[in-house]
Every structure is written in C-alpha cells, then in structure tokens.
Amino acid sequence: MKENKRSFIYDLENIINQRIAESDESSYTFQLISSGSGLMAKKLVEESAELAVASLEQPIKREELLWEAADLMYHLLVLMRANDISFDDLSNELESRHHK
C-alpha cells in the first residue's frame, strides 16, 4: 500500500464535511445528512448486513467484501459527522480501550 493512500480516510472525512457545508441538494452525502438520523441509521444497518452476508459466502469474494466494507465505512463516517464525532475522536476512543 502506498503511504499517501493511508490518509484517504481523512480526506474522505473532509470531503463529507465539504459536501455538507456546500448544501448541494444533488450530493448524496448532503441528502443523507438532511434526511435525519432515521435514514442514516437505516443505511448503516443495511450496509452492515450486506457486509455480513458477503463475509459468509464461500469462497469469499474479496472484491465484494471490500466494496461492502467501504460502503459501511462511508455511511459510518456520515453518521459520525451528523453527531459531531470525527475520525480522530473514534481513533482516540479505540486507542484508550487498547490501553485499558
């Protein structure tokens, strides 16, 4: 993996913030945020289920698993943003649990 690719998750967080700030109604991200927590929660459950189902297939299709994991991560980041939780906040929480 290239070093610059590791930071894209932070870039994605910034893209999500930018799409929301622009209030562009054609933006899927803005539509999710504008819809409220109900749709965001529904999408998170849907994407989680799709990832779980993809992980049960034998043989596992890596590309499908990766696709579903990316969908889940995107929707998680949007839900986090809607609740004023940054990727750094999440990282700090995980780190604090590691040290317990």
DRENVEXKOL-549022 format. One line per field, with one value per atom (N, C-alpha, C, CB): residue number from 1; residue in one letter; atom name; x, y, z. Coordinates in pm, whole numbers. Glycine has a CB too. Example, Ala and Ser with C-alpha at 12.3 -4.5 7.8 and 13.67 -1.06 7.14 Angstrom:
<rs>
seq <- [1, 1, 1, 1, 2, 2, 2, 2]
type <- [A, A, A, A, S, S, S, S]
atom <- [N, CA, C, CB, N, CA, C, CB]
xx <- [1319, 1230, 1320, 1131, 1285, 1367, 1290, 1408]
yy <- [-569, -450, -330, -447, -225, -106, 3, -60]
zz <- [780, 780, 780, 905, 708, 714, 787, 572]
</rs>
This chain:
<rs>
seq <- [1, 1, 1, 1, 2, 2, 2, 2, 3, 3, 3, 3, 4, 4, 4, 4, 5, 5, 5, 5, 6, 6, 6, 6, 7, 7, 7, 7, 8, 8, 8, 8, 9, 9, 9, 9, 10, 10, 10, 10, 11, 11, 11, 11, 12, 12, 12, 12, 13, 13, 13, 13, 14, 14, 14, 14, 15, 15, 15, 15, 16, 16, 16, 16, 17, 17, 17, 17, 18, 18, 18, 18, 19, 19, 19, 19, 20, 20, 20, 20, 21, 21, 21, 21, 22, 22, 22, 22, 23, 23, 23, 23, 24, 24, 24, 24, 25, 25, 25, 25, 26, 26, 26, 26, 27, 27, 27, 27, 28, 28, 28, 28, 29, 29, 29, 29, 30, 30, 30, 30, 31, 31, 31, 31, 32, 32, 32, 32, 33, 33, 33, 33, 34, 34, 34, 34, 35, 35, 35, 35, 36, 36, 36, 36, 37, 37, 37, 37, 38, 38, 38, 38, 39, 39, 39, 39, 40, 40, 40, 40, 41, 41, 41, 41, 42, 42, 42, 42, 43, 43, 43, 43, 44, 44, 44, 44, 45, 45, 45, 45, 46, 46, 46, 46, 47, 47, 47, 47, 48, 48, 48, 48, 49, 49, 49, 49, 50, 50, 50, 50, 51, 51, 51, 51, 52, 52, 52, 52, 53, 53, 53, 53, 54, 54, 54, 54, 55, 55, 55, 55, 56, 56, 56, 56, 57, 57, 57, 57, 58, 58, 58, 58, 59, 59, 59, 59, 60, 60, 60, 60, 61, 61, 61, 61, 62, 62, 62, 62, 63, 63, 63, 63, 64, 64, 64, 64, 65, 65, 65, 65, 66, 66, 66, 66, 67, 67, 67, 67, 68, 68, 68, 68, 69, 69, 69, 69, 70, 70, 70, 70, 71, 71, 71, 71, 72, 72, 72, 72, 73, 73, 73, 73, 74, 74, 74, 74, 75, 75, 75, 75, 76, 76, 76, 76, 77, 77, 77, 77, 78, 78, 78, 78, 79, 79, 79, 79, 80, 80, 80, 80, 81, 81, 81, 81, 82, 82, 82, 82, 83, 83, 83, 83, 84, 84, 84, 84, 85, 85, 85, 85, 86, 86, 86, 86, 87, 87, 87, 87, 88, 88, 88, 88, 89, 89, 89, 89, 90, 90, 90, 90, 91, 91, 91, 91, 92, 92, 92, 92, 93, 93, 93, 93, 94, 94, 94, 94, 95, 95, 95, 95, 96, 96, 96, 96, 97, 97, 97, 97, 98, 98, 98, 98, 99, 99, 99, 99, 100, 100, 100, 100]
type <- [M, M, M, M, K, K, K, K, E, E, E, E, N, N, N, N, K, K, K, K, R, R, R, R, S, S, S, S, F, F, F, F, I, I, I, I, Y, Y, Y, Y, D, D, D, D, L, L, L, L, E, E, E, E, N, N, N, N, I, I, I, I, I, I, I, I, N, N, N, N, Q, Q, Q, Q, R, R, R, R, I, I, I, I, A, A, A, A, E, E, E, E, S, S, S, S, D, D, D, D, E, E, E, E, S, S, S, S, S, S, S, S, Y, Y, Y, Y, T, T, T, T, F, F, F, F, Q, Q, Q, Q, L, L, L, L, I, I, I, I, S, S, S, S, S, S, S, S, G, G, G, G, S, S, S, S, G, G, G, G, L, L, L, L, M, M, M, M, A, A, A, A, K, K, K, K, K, K, K, K, L, L, L, L, V, V, V, V, E, E, E, E, E, E, E, E, S, S, S, S, A, A, A, A, E, E, E, E, L, L, L, L, A, A, A, A, V, V, V, V, A, A, A, A, S, S, S, S, L, L, L, L, E, E, E, E, Q, Q, Q, Q, P, P, P, P, I, I, I, I, K, K, K, K, R, R, R, R, E, E, E, E, E, E, E, E, L, L, L, L, L, L, L, L, W, W, W, W, E, E, E, E, A, A, A, A, A, A, A, A, D, D, D, D, L, L, L, L, M, M, M, M, Y, Y, Y, Y, H, H, H, H, L, L, L, L, L, L, L, L, V, V, V, V, L, L, L, L, M, M, M, M, R, R, R, R, A, A, A, A, N, N, N, N, D, D, D, D, I, I, I, I, S, S, S, S, F, F, F, F, D, D, D, D, D, D, D, D, L, L, L, L, S, S, S, S, N, N, N, N, E, E, E, E, L, L, L, L, E, E, E, E, S, S, S, S, R, R, R, R, H, H, H, H, H, H, H, H, K, K, K, K]
atom <- [N, CA, C, CB, N, CA, C, CB, N, CA, C, CB, N, CA, C, CB, N, CA, C, CB, N, CA, C, CB, N, CA, C, CB, N, CA, C, CB, N, CA, C, CB, N, CA, C, CB, N, CA, C, CB, N, CA, C, CB, N, CA, C, CB, N, CA, C, CB, N, CA, C, CB, N, CA, C, CB, N, CA, C, CB, N, CA, C, CB, N, CA, C, CB, N, CA, C, CB, N, CA, C, CB, N, CA, C, CB, N, CA, C, CB, N, CA, C, CB, N, CA, C, CB, N, CA, C, CB, N, CA, C, CB, N, CA, C, CB, N, CA, C, CB, N, CA, C, CB, N, CA, C, CB, N, CA, C, CB, N, CA, C, CB, N, CA, C, CB, N, CA, C, CB, N, CA, C, CB, N, CA, C, CB, N, CA, C, CB, N, CA, C, CB, N, CA, C, CB, N, CA, C, CB, N, CA, C, CB, N, CA, C, CB, N, CA, C, CB, N, CA, C, CB, N, CA, C, CB, N, CA, C, CB, N, CA, C, CB, N, CA, C, CB, N, CA, C, CB, N, CA, C, CB, N, CA, C, CB, N, CA, C, CB, N, CA, C, CB, N, CA, C, CB, N, CA, C, CB, N, CA, C, CB, N, CA, C, CB, N, CA, C, CB, N, CA, C, CB, N, CA, C, CB, N, CA, C, CB, N, CA, C, CB, N, CA, C, CB, N, CA, C, CB, N, CA, C, CB, N, CA, C, CB, N, CA, C, CB, N, CA, C, CB, N, CA, C, CB, N, CA, C, CB, N, CA, C, CB, N, CA, C, CB, N, CA, C, CB, N, CA, C, CB, N, CA, C, CB, N, CA, C, CB, N, CA, C, CB, N, CA, C, CB, N, CA, C, CB, N, CA, C, CB, N, CA, C, CB, N, CA, C, CB, N, CA, C, CB, N, CA, C, CB, N, CA, C, CB, N, CA, C, CB, N, CA, C, CB, N, CA, C, CB, N, CA, C, CB, N, CA, C, CB, N, CA, C, CB, N, CA, C, CB, N, CA, C, CB, N, CA, C, CB, N, CA, C, CB, N, CA, C, CB, N, CA, C, CB, N, CA, C, CB, N, CA, C, CB]
xx <- [84, 0, 88, -96, 54, 131, 101, 99, 200, 187, 75, 318, 62, -39, -181, -14, -200, -332, -385, -327, -298, -340, -416, -220, -396, -462, -594, -370, -635, -757, -879, -780, -881, -996, -1015, -979, -904, -912, -958, -776, -912, -959, -1110, -885, -1156, -1298, -1377, -1326, -1325, -1392, -1403, -1315, -1298, -1300, -1397, -1160, -1404, -1498, -1641, -1476, -1669, -1802, -1835, -1810, -1743, -1765, -1789, -1644, -1714, -1728, -1865, -1615, -1907, -2037, -2150, -2058, -2138, -2241, -2240, -2221, -2121, -2109, -2162, -1963, -2146, -2192, -2343, -2126, -2409, -2556, -2608, -2622, -2533, -2572, -2673, -2448, -2796, -2902, -2883, -3034, -2795, -2767, -2663, -2719, -2600, -2499, -2566, -2406, -2529, -2583, -2550, -2527, -2431, -2391, -2482, -2245, -2507, -2595, -2737, -2596, -2783, -2916, -2926, -2949, -2822, -2822, -2830, -2695, -2746, -2744, -2877, -2629, -2931, -3057, -3176, -3082, -3167, -3279, -3299, -3259, -3196, -3206, -3150, -3351, -3154, -3088, -3157, -3082, -3285, -3356, -3297, -3500, -3280, -3224, -3078, -3236, -3003, -2862, -2850, -2791, -2932, -2929, -2971, -3021, -3073, -3120, -3009, -3244, -2938, -2829, -2715, -2777, -2688, -2581, -2616, -2554, -2740, -2784, -2779, -2927, -2827, -2828, -2686, -2893, -2595, -2458, -2389, -2377, -2420, -2365, -2412, -2406, -2540, -2595, -2532, -2748, -2515, -2454, -2311, -2458, -2238, -2101, -2102, -2030, -2193, -2200, -2232, -2307, -2328, -2365, -2247, -2488, -2179, -2063, -1954, -2007, -1942, -1837, -1871, -1815, -1997, -2039, -2027, -2180, -2013, -2004, -1877, -2009, -1890, -1775, -1762, -1787, -1656, -1540, -1568, -1415, -1500, -1518, -1469, -1441, -1550, -1513, -1455, -1637, -1324, -1254, -1304, -1105, -1325, -1367, -1503, -1370, -1594, -1728, -1720, -1822, -1640, -1622, -1564, -1532, -1465, -1404, -1504, -1283, -1583, -1684, -1784, -1759, -1832, -1931, -1870, -1992, -1745, -1677, -1661, -1540, -1629, -1615, -1749, -1559, -1857, -1991, -2023, -2098, -1994, -2021, -1940, -1990, -1813, -1727, -1775, -1581, -1813, -1865, -1989, -1898, -2084, -2208, -2182, -2311, -2086, -2048, -1990, -1945, -1903, -1844, -1951, -1739, -2050, -2158, -2238, -2251, -2272, -2347, -2265, -2384, -2136, -2050, -2049, -1907, -2033, -2031, -2161, -2007, -2273, -2403, -2412, -2516, -2331, -2331, -2205, -2346, -2136, -2017, -1908, -2055, -1888, -1780, -1685, -1836, -1559, -1460, -1391, -1356, -1319, -1240, -1134, -1175, -1079, -982, -1047, -924, -1171, -1242, -1254, -1382, -1292, -1306, -1172, -1364, -1069, -935, -889, -836, -916, -878, -953, -906, -1081, -1159, -1103, -1306, -1071, -1013, -878, -996, -798, -668, -684, -587, -780, -798, -844, -899, -921, -964, -846, -1076, -756, -638, -551, -557, -543, -454, -517, -414, -641, -705, -665, -857]
yy <- [-118, 0, 124, 0, 219, 342, 427, 420, 499, 580, 684, 650, 750, 853, 797, 932, 671, 609, 590, 475, 578, 554, 671, 523, 789, 906, 938, 1026, 860, 895, 896, 798, 817, 818, 957, 713, 1026, 1163, 1256, 1210, 1229, 1307, 1288, 1265, 1165, 1138, 1213, 987, 1216, 1292, 1439, 1279, 1494, 1633, 1652, 1677, 1556, 1562, 1562, 1443, 1476, 1472, 1607, 1360, 1664, 1796, 1903, 1836, 1897, 1994, 1981, 1976, 1859, 1838, 1890, 1688, 1875, 1924, 2076, 1867, 2134, 2279, 2345, 2319, 2278, 2334, 2327, 2260, 2245, 2231, 2203, 2357, 2125, 2090, 1975, 2051, 2002, 1903, 1784, 1966, 1795, 1681, 1586, 1731, 1628, 1548, 1441, 1637, 1316, 1206, 1227, 1071, 1272, 1298, 1401, 1346, 1510, 1614, 1561, 1736, 1479, 1420, 1332, 1338, 1253, 1167, 1251, 1080, 1352, 1437, 1509, 1539, 1558, 1633, 1547, 1699, 1420, 1329, 1300, 1200, 1321, 1294, 1158, 1303, 1129, 1008, 880, 1012, 884, 763, 698, 793, 775, 719, 680, 820, 762, 729, 598, 842, 578, 453, 336, 463, 357, 251, 210, 298, 308, 278, 206, 408, 243, 177, 30, 249, 4, -134, -211, -137, -150, -214, -251, -122, -157, -182, -285, -51, -284, -385, -524, -354, -535, -665, -713, -656, -622, -661, -708, -545, -643, -686, -823, -583, -842, -971, -1084, -966, -1061, -1163, -1191, -1118, -1087, -1106, -1186, -970, -1171, -1244, -1392, -1181, -1428, -1568, -1649, -1573, -1580, -1651, -1735, -1552, -1853, -1941, -1979, -2067, -1959, -1890, -1740, -1914, -1679, -1535, -1461, -1486, -1367, -1281, -1153, -1251, -1145, -1033, -898, -1044, -884, -757, -715, -766, -811, -780, -742, -900, -815, -785, -645, -890, -612, -480, -371, -474, -395, -299, -270, -352, -376, -360, -294, -495, -326, -263, -113, -329, -76, 65, 138, 81, 74, 133, 156, 42, 55, 66, 180, -66, 187, 291, 431, 271, 448, 578, 617, 574, 526, 558, 580, 446, 509, 532, 672, 426, 713, 847, 956, 866, 935, 1034, 1041, 999, 925, 923, 987, 778, 959, 1020, 1172, 965, 1218, 1362, 1429, 1389, 1360, 1415, 1431, 1324, 1357, 1362, 1426, 1224, 1501, 1578, 1490, 1686, 1373, 1282, 1270, 1141, 1301, 1296, 1159, 1408, 1134, 1012, 1011, 998, 1128, 1137, 1099, 1279, 1143, 1105, 954, 1170, 892, 747, 678, 702, 728, 672, 684, 743, 799, 819, 723, 963, 700, 607, 465, 608, 424, 291, 279, 261, 384, 382, 373, 507, 446, 441, 303, 546, 235, 99, 2, 52, 26, -60, -54, -18, 62, 81, 38, 225, -8, -50, -189, -42]
zz <- [0, 0, 0, 122, -82, -88, 35, -216, 82, 203, 190, 234, 76, 62, 61, -64, 32, 32, 174, -40, 271, 408, 467, 495, 414, 470, 400, 462, 301, 230, 321, 116, 425, 515, 575, 627, 601, 650, 537, 706, 416, 302, 284, 173, 301, 287, 394, 297, 514, 620, 579, 754, 521, 475, 359, 433, 269, 157, 209, 60, 305, 366, 428, 474, 503, 563, 457, 650, 349, 241, 173, 138, 145, 80, 167, 51, 296, 387, 390, 528, 398, 403, 276, 425, 162, 34, 19, -81, 99, 95, -46, 149, -121, -257, -252, -343, -287, -277, -370, -305, -468, -557, -496, -693, -386, -319, -233, -232, -255, -174, -27, -222, 2, 140, 204, 146, 134, 187, 205, 95, 112, 124, 248, -2, 274, 394, 521, 398, 531, 649, 666, 640, 557, 561, 598, 429, 570, 595, 743, 520, 822, 965, 1001, 1009, 1128, 1178, 1134, 1328, 1102, 1062, 939, 1038, 832, 708, 728, 593, 800, 822, 899, 899, 1001, 1077, 989, 1200, 908, 817, 721, 739, 664, 570, 641, 505, 764, 838, 863, 972, 901, 922, 791, 982, 684, 552, 508, 448, 520, 477, 566, 477, 695, 787, 748, 932, 716, 676, 546, 661, 451, 324, 344, 225, 433, 463, 530, 553, 624, 693, 595, 805, 506, 408, 315, 326, 271, 183, 252, 138, 383, 456, 473, 593, 453, 468, 339, 517, 228, 100, 95, -18, 38, 20, -126, 109, -189, -134, -122, -222, -28, -8, -131, 119, -176, -288, -229, -380, -231, -168, -217, -193, -348, -404, -351, -557, -338, -286, -138, -305, -64, 78, 96, 144, 17, 24, -13, -68, -118, -163, -50, -289, 13, 120, 243, 157, 274, 386, 362, 410, 238, 204, 216, 62, 171, 185, 333, 121, 414, 557, 619, 629, 585, 641, 602, 595, 476, 431, 512, 280, 523, 594, 743, 575, 799, 939, 955, 985, 864, 872, 862, 762, 777, 764, 894, 645, 950, 1076, 1189, 1114, 1192, 1293, 1277, 1283, 1153, 1127, 1171, 978, 1147, 1186, 1337, 1136, 1408, 1554, 1610, 1611, 1523, 1562, 1622, 1661, 1561, 1602, 1484, 1645, 1506, 1399, 1397, 1416, 1290, 1282, 1391, 1142, 1422, 1533, 1666, 1541, 1687, 1809, 1820, 1813, 1709, 1706, 1730, 1572, 1666, 1684, 1829, 1592, 1890, 2031, 2123, 2073, 2094, 2175, 2164, 2131, 2042, 2022, 2093, 1871, 2084, 2150, 2302, 2112, 2358, 2502, 2548, 2547, 2467, 2501, 2493, 2406, 2402, 2387, 2510, 2264, 2573, 2686, 2819, 2695, 2818, 2944, 2980, 2933]
</rs>
